[in-house]
């Protein structure tokens, strides 16, 4: 296992507009930066219902993990940030189960505000996939 730190932009994804790496591998851990509802093919926000935004965010997380040789099955920690947690929690949770099924990582869900107007959700994850 390597002790190096690798900053990763998976093949086929645009260079982020903001100053961050899509993912950082440190040893066997992969830290995926907070993913907003951005259409990665166009590199633009794709705002919609909480269900639509949640699906897009988790598809983005899947793409980034795949570019690192991992899957959602490797996620050990998930942080979910909701603009309107009381209103959107149940709908987000239903979509969350579509992606994780019975493999349930540790999770924190908090209500917050975002700099991007209209954005409803952001998610970051930590996966464990030894090299």
N, CA and C atoms as an extended XYZ file, in Angstrom:
393
Properties=species:S:1:pos:R:3:atomname:S:1:resname:S:1:resid:I:1 pbc="F F F"
N         0.846       -1.174        0.000 N   UNK     1
C         0.000        0.000        0.000 CA  UNK     1
C         0.893        1.239        0.000 C   UNK     1
N         0.575        2.168       -0.821 N   UNK     2
C         1.357        3.391       -0.971 CA  UNK     2
C         1.000        4.412        0.106 C   UNK     2
N         2.003        5.187        0.502 N   UNK     3
C         1.770        6.271        1.460 CA  UNK     3
C         1.569        7.601        0.754 C   UNK     3
N         1.514        7.578       -0.570 N   UNK     4
C         1.388        8.826       -1.323 CA  UNK     4
C        -0.057        9.317       -1.338 C   UNK     4
N        -0.174       10.571       -1.701 N   UNK     5
C        -1.492       11.188       -1.870 CA  UNK     5
C        -1.641       11.513       -3.348 C   UNK     5
N        -2.748       11.072       -3.926 N   UNK     6
C        -2.998       11.269       -5.359 CA  UNK     6
C        -4.272       12.064       -5.547 C   UNK     6
N        -4.183       13.143       -6.296 N   UNK     7
C        -5.349       13.945       -6.637 CA  UNK     7
C        -5.861       13.477       -7.991 C   UNK     7
N        -7.160       13.181       -8.071 N   UNK     8
C        -7.685       12.464       -9.234 CA  UNK     8
C        -8.778       13.259       -9.945 C   UNK     8
N        -8.609       13.422      -11.258 N   UNK     9
C        -9.672       13.864      -12.149 CA  UNK     9
C        -9.918       12.690      -13.085 C   UNK     9
N       -10.996       11.917      -12.865 N   UNK    10
C       -11.250       10.744      -13.695 CA  UNK    10
C       -11.358       11.094      -15.185 C   UNK    10
N       -10.898       10.183      -16.013 N   UNK    11
C       -10.971       10.359      -17.466 CA  UNK    11
C       -12.406       10.634      -17.888 C   UNK    11
N       -12.566       11.571      -18.812 N   UNK    12
C       -13.872       11.885      -19.358 CA  UNK    12
C       -14.635       12.943      -18.588 C   UNK    12
N       -14.117       13.374      -17.442 N   UNK    13
C       -14.801       14.417      -16.676 CA  UNK    13
C       -14.118       15.757      -16.930 C   UNK    13
N       -14.902       16.835      -16.962 N   UNK    14
C       -14.305       18.148      -17.201 CA  UNK    14
C       -13.474       18.591      -16.003 C   UNK    14
N       -12.533       19.463      -16.253 N   UNK    15
C       -11.787       20.062      -15.146 CA  UNK    15
C       -12.779       20.890      -14.333 C   UNK    15
N       -12.814       20.701      -13.012 N   UNK    16
C       -13.771       21.468      -12.203 CA  UNK    16
C       -13.573       22.971      -12.372 C   UNK    16
N       -14.689       23.702      -12.339 N   UNK    17
C       -14.622       25.161      -12.446 CA  UNK    17
C       -14.077       25.778      -11.163 C   UNK    17
N       -14.294       25.125      -10.035 N   UNK    18
C       -13.816       25.607       -8.743 CA  UNK    18
C       -12.476       24.935       -8.416 C   UNK    18
N       -11.723       25.499       -7.472 N   UNK    19
C       -10.406       24.951       -7.153 CA  UNK    19
C       -10.462       23.735       -6.220 C   UNK    19
N       -10.786       22.573       -6.765 N   UNK    20
C       -10.802       21.336       -5.980 CA  UNK    20
C       -10.510       20.155       -6.894 C   UNK    20
N       -10.191       19.022       -6.284 N   UNK    21
C       -10.026       17.760       -7.003 CA  UNK    21
C       -11.320       16.972       -6.852 C   UNK    21
N       -11.705       16.237       -7.898 N   UNK    22
C       -12.887       15.386       -7.777 CA  UNK    22
C       -12.705       14.395       -6.640 C   UNK    22
N       -11.505       13.828       -6.567 N   UNK    23
C       -11.226       12.837       -5.532 CA  UNK    23
C        -9.757       12.912       -5.147 C   UNK    23
N        -9.486       12.465       -3.932 N   UNK    24
C        -8.122       12.357       -3.449 CA  UNK    24
C        -7.975       10.974       -2.837 C   UNK    24
N        -6.984       10.228       -3.316 N   UNK    25
C        -6.689        8.913       -2.743 CA  UNK    25
C        -5.538        9.087       -1.769 C   UNK    25
N        -5.742        8.602       -0.555 N   UNK    26
C        -4.702        8.594        0.466 CA  UNK    26
C        -4.665        7.181        1.025 C   UNK    26
N        -3.645        6.429        0.649 N   UNK    27
C        -3.604        5.020        1.033 CA  UNK    27
C        -4.787        4.299        0.426 C   UNK    27
N        -5.533        3.565        1.242 N   UNK    28
C        -6.687        2.821        0.747 CA  UNK    28
C        -7.980        3.620        0.738 C   UNK    28
N        -7.914        4.896        1.139 N   UNK    29
C        -9.126        5.709        1.204 CA  UNK    29
C        -9.236        6.643        0.006 C   UNK    29
N       -10.463        6.802       -0.472 N   UNK    30
C       -10.770        7.725       -1.567 CA  UNK    30
C       -11.772        8.734       -1.025 C   UNK    30
N       -11.375        9.996       -1.026 N   UNK    31
C       -12.227       11.078       -0.550 CA  UNK    31
C       -12.803       11.788       -1.774 C   UNK    31
N       -14.113       11.728       -1.936 N   UNK    32
C       -14.770       12.376       -3.074 CA  UNK    32
C       -15.301       13.726       -2.602 C   UNK    32
N       -14.909       14.782       -3.316 N   UNK    33
C       -15.353       16.132       -2.981 CA  UNK    33
C       -16.863       16.235       -3.066 C   UNK    33
N       -17.405       17.226       -2.373 N   UNK    34
C       -18.840       17.472       -2.395 CA  UNK    34
C       -19.338       17.615       -3.820 C   UNK    34
N       -20.345       16.833       -4.150 N   UNK    35
C       -20.921       16.841       -5.495 CA  UNK    35
C       -22.272       17.533       -5.472 C   UNK    35
N       -22.365       18.565       -6.281 N   UNK    36
C       -23.603       19.318       -6.453 CA  UNK    36
C       -24.352       18.739       -7.655 C   UNK    36
N       -25.592       19.150       -7.867 N   UNK    37
C       -26.342       18.662       -9.031 CA  UNK    37
C       -25.829       19.321      -10.311 C   UNK    37
N       -24.694       18.832      -10.772 N   UNK    38
C       -24.059       19.348      -11.986 CA  UNK    38
C       -24.067       18.259      -13.041 C   UNK    38
N       -24.518       18.605      -14.225 N   UNK    39
C       -24.439       17.697      -15.365 CA  UNK    39
C       -22.979       17.702      -15.796 C   UNK    39
N       -22.258       16.634      -15.490 N   UNK    40
C       -20.824       16.595      -15.759 CA  UNK    40
C       -20.502       16.564      -17.250 C   UNK    40
N       -21.444       16.166      -18.069 N   UNK    41
C       -21.195       16.169      -19.521 CA  UNK    41
C       -21.195       17.591      -20.075 C   UNK    41
N       -21.985       18.478      -19.462 N   UNK    42
C       -22.041       19.882      -19.896 CA  UNK    42
C       -21.299       20.809      -18.945 C   UNK    42
N       -20.942       20.280      -17.758 N   UNK    43
C       -20.275       21.045      -16.708 CA  UNK    43
C       -21.111       22.258      -16.290 C   UNK    43
N       -22.437       22.016      -16.129 N   UNK    44
C       -23.387       23.063      -15.741 CA  UNK    44
C       -24.354       22.509      -14.700 C   UNK    44
N       -24.869       23.399      -13.852 N   UNK    45
C       -25.897       22.993      -12.908 CA  UNK    45
C       -27.099       22.449      -13.667 C   UNK    45
N       -27.745       21.423      -13.091 N   UNK    46
C       -28.977       20.849      -13.630 CA  UNK    46
C       -29.949       20.749      -12.459 C   UNK    46
N       -30.555       21.863      -12.135 N   UNK    47
C       -31.440       21.925      -10.978 CA  UNK    47
C       -32.811       21.360      -11.316 C   UNK    47
N       -33.446       20.761      -10.306 N   UNK    48
C       -34.771       20.175      -10.504 CA  UNK    48
C       -35.384       19.866       -9.158 C   UNK    48
N       -36.175       18.815       -9.101 N   UNK    49
C       -36.764       18.383       -7.835 CA  UNK    49
C       -35.668       17.778       -6.966 C   UNK    49
N       -35.945       17.587       -5.694 N   UNK    50
C       -34.952       16.964       -4.819 CA  UNK    50
C       -34.616       15.556       -5.304 C   UNK    50
N       -35.599       14.843       -5.835 N   UNK    51
C       -35.334       13.494       -6.346 CA  UNK    51
C       -34.392       13.551       -7.551 C   UNK    51
N       -34.655       14.460       -8.476 N   UNK    52
C       -33.801       14.593       -9.669 CA  UNK    52
C       -32.384       14.998       -9.278 C   UNK    52
N       -32.266       15.961       -8.396 N   UNK    53
C       -30.938       16.414       -7.983 CA  UNK    53
C       -30.193       15.321       -7.222 C   UNK    53
N       -30.898       14.583       -6.375 N   UNK    54
C       -30.257       13.517       -5.611 CA  UNK    54
C       -29.753       12.419       -6.542 C   UNK    54
N       -30.564       12.020       -7.529 N   UNK    55
C       -30.119       11.002       -8.489 CA  UNK    55
C       -28.889       11.481       -9.269 C   UNK    55
N       -28.898       12.717       -9.701 N   UNK    56
C       -27.771       13.258      -10.459 CA  UNK    56
C       -26.508       13.279       -9.595 C   UNK    56
N       -26.640       13.723       -8.371 N   UNK    57
C       -25.491       13.782       -7.467 CA  UNK    57
C       -24.909       12.390       -7.264 C   UNK    57
N       -25.750       11.394       -7.006 N   UNK    58
C       -25.214       10.049       -6.776 CA  UNK    58
C       -24.687        9.405       -8.059 C   UNK    58
N       -25.244        9.737       -9.219 N   UNK    59
C       -24.653        9.267      -10.480 CA  UNK    59
C       -23.266        9.878      -10.652 C   UNK    59
N       -23.108       11.150      -10.282 N   UNK    60
C       -21.795       11.794      -10.354 CA  UNK    60
C       -20.811       11.119       -9.403 C   UNK    60
N       -21.257       10.830       -8.187 N   UNK    61
C       -20.393       10.132       -7.229 CA  UNK    61
C       -19.977        8.782       -7.803 C   UNK    61
N       -20.924        8.059       -8.398 N   UNK    62
C       -20.607        6.760       -9.022 CA  UNK    62
C       -19.544        6.912      -10.107 C   UNK    62
N       -19.682        7.923      -10.963 N   UNK    63
C       -18.712        8.145      -12.053 CA  UNK    63
C       -17.328        8.446      -11.497 C   UNK    63
N       -17.282        9.260      -10.482 N   UNK    64
C       -15.987        9.614       -9.893 CA  UNK    64
C       -15.357        8.388       -9.242 C   UNK    64
N       -16.138        7.646       -8.477 N   UNK    65
C       -15.606        6.430       -7.855 CA  UNK    65
C       -15.132        5.434       -8.909 C   UNK    65
N       -15.897        5.277       -9.990 N   UNK    66
C       -15.490        4.357      -11.064 CA  UNK    66
C       -14.140        4.780      -11.638 C   UNK    66
N       -13.925        6.077      -11.777 N   UNK    67
C       -12.654        6.580      -12.276 CA  UNK    67
C       -11.503        6.338      -11.318 C   UNK    67
N       -11.835        5.975      -10.094 N   UNK    68
C       -10.828        5.655       -9.076 CA  UNK    68
C       -10.744        4.151       -8.822 C   UNK    68
N       -11.495        3.369       -9.610 N   UNK    69
C       -11.492        1.917       -9.439 CA  UNK    69
C       -12.358        1.438       -8.288 C   UNK    69
N       -13.363        2.225       -7.898 N   UNK    70
C       -14.221        1.866       -6.763 CA  UNK    70
C       -15.689        1.982       -7.166 C   UNK    70
N       -16.572        1.569       -6.269 N   UNK    71
C       -18.019        1.648       -6.484 CA  UNK    71
C       -18.684        2.161       -5.214 C   UNK    71
N       -19.984        2.363       -5.280 N   UNK    72
C       -20.729        2.751       -4.085 CA  UNK    72
C       -20.641        1.682       -3.001 C   UNK    72
N       -20.408        0.444       -3.376 N   UNK    73
C       -20.261       -0.637       -2.402 CA  UNK    73
C       -19.050       -0.421       -1.507 C   UNK    73
N       -18.096        0.400       -1.964 N   UNK    74
C       -16.879        0.672       -1.204 CA  UNK    74
C       -17.005        1.889       -0.285 C   UNK    74
N       -18.145        2.586       -0.331 N   UNK    75
C       -18.323        3.793        0.475 CA  UNK    75
C       -18.497        3.408        1.939 C   UNK    75
N       -17.694        4.048        2.797 N   UNK    76
C       -17.777        3.796        4.235 CA  UNK    76
C       -18.418        4.962        4.984 C   UNK    76
N       -18.433        6.164        4.375 N   UNK    77
C       -18.996        7.348        5.020 CA  UNK    77
C       -19.611        8.241        3.965 C   UNK    77
N       -20.788        8.748        4.251 N   UNK    78
C       -21.496        9.634        3.328 CA  UNK    78
C       -22.018       10.825        4.120 C   UNK    78
N       -21.762       12.018        3.605 N   UNK    79
C       -22.298       13.241        4.195 CA  UNK    79
C       -23.266       13.858        3.198 C   UNK    79
N       -24.489       14.115        3.646 N   UNK    80
C       -25.529       14.695        2.807 CA  UNK    80
C       -25.887       16.060        3.378 C   UNK    80
N       -25.892       17.061        2.512 N   UNK    81
C       -26.235       18.426        2.903 CA  UNK    81
C       -27.488       18.834        2.136 C   UNK    81
N       -28.520       19.256        2.852 N   UNK    82
C       -29.791       19.624        2.241 CA  UNK    82
C       -30.129       21.075        2.550 C   UNK    82
N       -30.575       21.796        1.527 N   UNK    83
C       -31.004       23.189        1.737 CA  UNK    83
C       -32.229       23.230        2.654 C   UNK    83
N       -33.199       22.350        2.402 N   UNK    84
C       -34.423       22.317        3.206 CA  UNK    84
C       -34.605       20.906        3.764 C   UNK    84
N       -33.837       20.611        4.810 N   UNK    85
C       -33.778       19.257        5.357 CA  UNK    85
C       -35.134       18.740        5.812 C   UNK    85
N       -35.900       19.558        6.504 N   UNK    86
C       -37.195       19.082        7.007 CA  UNK    86
C       -38.129       18.700        5.870 C   UNK    86
N       -38.117       19.471        4.797 N   UNK    87
C       -39.011       19.208        3.667 CA  UNK    87
C       -38.496       18.061        2.797 C   UNK    87
N       -37.186       18.009        2.563 N   UNK    88
C       -36.638       17.117        1.536 CA  UNK    88
C       -36.028       15.821        2.050 C   UNK    88
N       -35.920       15.652        3.370 N   UNK    89
C       -35.226       14.475        3.897 CA  UNK    89
C       -35.827       13.158        3.410 C   UNK    89
N       -37.128       12.985        3.528 N   UNK    90
C       -37.757       11.704        3.167 CA  UNK    90
C       -37.567       11.386        1.686 C   UNK    90
N       -37.741       12.371        0.822 N   UNK    91
C       -37.574       12.136       -0.624 CA  UNK    91
C       -36.122       11.822       -0.955 C   UNK    91
N       -35.169       12.547       -0.342 N   UNK    92
C       -33.754       12.251       -0.558 CA  UNK    92
C       -33.447       10.847       -0.077 C   UNK    92
N       -33.971       10.495        1.086 N   UNK    93
C       -33.694        9.184        1.674 CA  UNK    93
C       -34.190        8.051        0.779 C   UNK    93
N       -35.343        8.221        0.148 N   UNK    94
C       -35.878        7.194       -0.755 CA  UNK    94
C       -34.944        6.987       -1.952 C   UNK    94
N       -34.415        8.069       -2.502 N   UNK    95
C       -33.470        7.949       -3.626 CA  UNK    95
C       -32.152        7.358       -3.139 C   UNK    95
N       -31.707        7.762       -1.978 N   UNK    96
C       -30.472        7.241       -1.381 CA  UNK    96
C       -30.509        5.708       -1.339 C   UNK    96
N       -31.640        5.157       -0.915 N   UNK    97
C       -31.788        3.697       -0.830 CA  UNK    97
C       -31.714        3.063       -2.225 C   UNK    97
N       -32.182        3.754       -3.263 N   UNK    98
C       -32.060        3.236       -4.628 CA  UNK    98
C       -30.601        2.979       -4.980 C   UNK    98
N       -29.710        3.804       -4.500 N   UNK    99
C       -28.291        3.688       -4.839 CA  UNK    99
C       -27.530        2.760       -3.901 C   UNK    99
N       -27.847        2.772       -2.616 N   UNK   100
C       -27.075        1.983       -1.659 CA  UNK   100
C       -27.730        0.664       -1.278 C   UNK   100
N       -29.040        0.529       -1.465 N   UNK   101
C       -29.708       -0.723       -1.115 CA  UNK   101
C       -29.426       -1.117        0.318 C   UNK   101
N       -28.985       -2.356        0.502 N   UNK   102
C       -28.698       -2.862        1.843 CA  UNK   102
C       -27.271       -2.575        2.294 C   UNK   102
N       -26.438       -2.044        1.410 N   UNK   103
C       -25.067       -1.677        1.781 CA  UNK   103
C       -25.125       -0.233        2.248 C   UNK   103
N       -25.155       -0.056        3.529 N   UNK   104
C       -25.408        1.279        4.074 CA  UNK   104
C       -24.182        1.810        4.801 C   UNK   104
N       -23.537        2.815        4.213 N   UNK   105
C       -22.386        3.410        4.887 CA  UNK   105
C       -22.831        4.239        6.096 C   UNK   105
N       -21.884        4.573        6.953 N   UNK   106
C       -22.164        5.546        7.998 CA  UNK   106
C       -22.577        6.836        7.298 C   UNK   106
N       -23.494        7.597        7.898 N   UNK   107
C       -23.993        8.793        7.210 CA  UNK   107
C       -24.322        9.899        8.201 C   UNK   107
N       -24.108       11.114        7.730 N   UNK   108
C       -24.544       12.316        8.424 CA  UNK   108
C       -25.378       13.114        7.437 C   UNK   108
N       -26.518       13.631        7.880 N   UNK   109
C       -27.349       14.485        7.035 CA  UNK   109
C       -27.616       15.770        7.807 C   UNK   109
N       -27.302       16.892        7.183 N   UNK   110
C       -27.501       18.180        7.848 CA  UNK   110
C       -28.190       19.167        6.915 C   UNK   110
N       -28.871       20.113        7.508 N   UNK   111
C       -29.466       21.212        6.756 CA  UNK   111
C       -28.457       22.349        6.678 C   UNK   111
N       -28.396       23.009        5.533 N   UNK   112
C       -27.429       24.084        5.333 CA  UNK   112
C       -27.903       25.018        4.233 C   UNK   112
N       -27.136       26.052        3.997 N   UNK   113
C       -27.405       26.914        2.846 CA  UNK   113
C       -26.259       26.737        1.860 C   UNK   113
N       -26.519       27.088        0.598 N   UNK   114
C       -25.529       26.945       -0.461 CA  UNK   114
C       -25.324       28.287       -1.147 C   UNK   114
N       -24.140       28.463       -1.723 N   UNK   115
C       -23.876       29.671       -2.492 CA  UNK   115
C       -24.613       29.697       -3.817 C   UNK   115
N       -24.900       28.517       -4.362 N   UNK   116
C       -25.581       28.420       -5.656 CA  UNK   116
C       -27.094       28.523       -5.446 C   UNK   116
N       -27.738       29.548       -6.000 N   UNK   117
C       -29.186       29.705       -5.829 CA  UNK   117
C       -29.957       28.506       -6.390 C   UNK   117
N       -30.900       28.003       -5.620 N   UNK   118
C       -31.760       26.924       -6.088 CA  UNK   118
C       -31.226       25.525       -5.864 C   UNK   118
N       -29.955       25.387       -5.571 N   UNK   119
C       -29.368       24.061       -5.337 CA  UNK   119
C       -29.961       23.468       -4.058 C   UNK   119
N       -30.382       22.197       -4.126 N   UNK   120
C       -31.062       21.577       -2.997 CA  UNK   120
C       -30.203       20.599       -2.206 C   UNK   120
N       -29.127       20.047       -2.825 N   UNK   121
C       -28.368       18.973       -2.189 CA  UNK   121
C       -26.909       19.006       -2.620 C   UNK   121
N       -26.062       18.566       -1.711 N   UNK   122
C       -24.652       18.299       -2.010 CA  UNK   122
C       -24.268       17.072       -1.199 C   UNK   122
N       -23.403       16.238       -1.765 N   UNK   123
C       -23.006       14.988       -1.100 CA  UNK   123
C       -21.503       14.799       -1.278 C   UNK   123
N       -20.843       14.406       -0.178 N   UNK   124
C       -19.455       13.943       -0.294 CA  UNK   124
C       -19.375       12.568        0.346 C   UNK   124
N       -18.424       11.767       -0.114 N   UNK   125
C       -18.270       10.412        0.408 CA  UNK   125
C       -16.814       10.087        0.636 C   UNK   125
N       -16.598        9.065        1.476 N   UNK   126
C       -15.291        8.459        1.668 CA  UNK   126
C       -15.456        6.979        1.351 C   UNK   126
N       -14.620        6.479        0.463 N   UNK   127
C       -14.647        5.059        0.120 CA  UNK   127
C       -13.336        4.415        0.568 C   UNK   127
N       -13.377        3.122        0.785 N   UNK   128
C       -12.173        2.375        1.154 CA  UNK   128
C       -11.931        1.323        0.083 C   UNK   128
N       -10.829        1.456       -0.630 N   UNK   129
C       -10.482        0.527       -1.704 CA  UNK   129
C        -8.946        0.420       -1.713 C   UNK   129
N        -8.401       -0.541       -0.967 N   UNK   130
C        -6.943       -0.661       -0.964 CA  UNK   130
C        -6.384       -0.839       -2.370 C   UNK   130
N        -5.240       -0.209       -2.586 N   UNK   131
C        -4.603       -0.261       -3.917 CA  UNK   131
C        -4.071       -1.642       -4.204 C   UNK   131
